[in-house]
Amino acid sequence: MIGEDFDRVLSRARTGDEAAFARLWRDLNPTLLRYLSLAGESADEVAAETWLTVVKGLSAFRGDETAWRAWVFTTARRRAVDAGRQRTRAARAPWRDRSGSWVTSVEPDCADLVIDSLSSAEAVRIVRRLPALQAEVVLLRVVVGLSVSEVAELVGRSPGAVRVAAHRGLQNLAKIMSEQGVTLSDSGALREVT
Amino acid sequence: MSADPIDDPALAPLLRALRAPAAERELDGLDGAVRSFRAAQVTSPPPSSRRASMIFTLAGAKLGATLAALAVGVGGVATVAYVSASAPASTPDVHSSGSASPTSVGASAAARVRTSTGAPSVTATAVGPVATGAAAHGLCTAWSHVADRGKAAQAPAFRNLTAAAGGSDKVDAWCAALPAVGGSGSATGGPAGHPTGKPTSVPTGKPATVPTGKPSVVPPTVPSHQPTTTPTGKPATVPPTTHPTGRP
């Protein structure tokens, strides 16, 4: 988050100040990439397309930092849904994925994760074990920091559905993490024995 | 609900990783982003002004629709009074435009009639035969594809259209109010916005009184007045005095 400076930075960026824009970009792009990584691939491309759209609309944007984040992530989601459609079209399965869902879940893998020093990419991969909506809502709520109503609008669900998805998602993640922790400490113990 | 799961200590390492500061790799795209930012600066003013003008267009359309609806209310009464007061033979002009589209029922048809007749009735009659009925859709479609409306408004065909609408700036609203026979109306300005609003108040007024006139009666009265309603005004052709402002 940029915080107090945000209004000033945004207005400077709006008038063409590249340094100000770079600050906005640096602040948000990592989170944006992590969010877009829920699709599993092409996060960089989709992020670049997102910024392309954002810079074109920047002069007309009005709002505070939360509104800014909501706007950027709404744009990102549209691009991600488009990219998802292209993928399914390329896979010659146009009838699938009509929901507009673009998140691809993953099965648990057996990679050894050192839980205390997870990379953000590994963390996103763990989140992707959740059902798509839960994964997306958890990231938007907990990592991007959007409100329930903003997330609801963004994903096209009711606030109630978003609350439930966030709650269950976090519960599921806690379970995954504690199981992972057990597995890891077990294997660590085994290694010490042998 | 149980305690907020976000407080579960098992989640802490995961959340920490998800919220971790940017990795080097995640900042790689900055150059490309700044380039597109720079490119957008060059083209930025036009988009924003276009957006502004679109807002005005929409506002204008809304306003036009409102005026049309008002005109229907007042004009409907006026027309009824007019009809009952005068001999049908002597005043075919009032109905001409209305009868041109008796098949296309509905509120917007009534609204369209009113926008033209609600104004100085003489001027409006001049337009009736051309810009109402089936021709209107074609004209509106053509209009929606014209880039320079200022110039286009002076073309003979569009002159009738703008006259019917009450000005080139009102054509979009007028076209939007057309019944969607060929679906052409939606091709104009803000598709979603227009059709929703006004028509509900409209239908009360007219339909019963409309069919009296025969379109065939119209032409004789027509040529006396010029349909030029373009705001820019062609002084050479016609003084813009007959401008139907939509005030009944």
Interface residues (C-beta under 8 A of the other chain):
Chain A: A13 G16 E18 F21 A22 W25 R26 N29 P30 L33 R34 D44 A47 A48 W51 L52 V55 K56 L58 S59 A60 I115 D116 L118 S119 S120 E122 A123 V124 I126 V127 L139 V142 V143 H167 L170 Q171 L173 A174 K175 M177 S178 G181
Chain B: M1 D4 P5 I6 D8 A10 L11 P13 L14 L15 R16 A17 L18 R19 A20 P21 A22 A23 E26 L27 D28 G29 L30 G32 A33 V34 S36 F37 R38 A39 A40 Q41 T43 S44 P45 P47 S48 R51
